[in-house]
Amino acid sequence: MSSEHMQIGEVAVRTELSLRTIRHYEETGLVIPSARSQGGFRLYTEADVARLMVIRRMKPLGFTLDEMRELLAATDRLDSDEELSTAEREELLAQIRAFEKAAQQRVEDLRTQLARAEEFAATLRQRLPQDATV
């Protein structure tokens, strides 16, 4: 991983998140800029961008900020260089498994919602005259 720092604008472009959203995630403690420039600008690393991408992927699945924080804490702990007991490692992996299972269920729920929405749109299309060019 590069130790090169990016300003918030570049991070916003890379993550497709607004500056306001990134600042909100900072205020809630989900992501903390790795450094600040001499001028006080937030500076981010590739690890910070990866963290924001996890958050961005969890949001549409309806995970709460607390759930995001819990998953990130578990992955941070697993990724740390600190020695973990077997029991602690298993507990962290169990937490991640639970999130994976919840994510899969939410994806299935979204597929169902999308299928229903497509059926509805098709029903409306069928009600329109075939030669309608409105």
Disulfide bonds with the S-S distance in Angstrom:
none
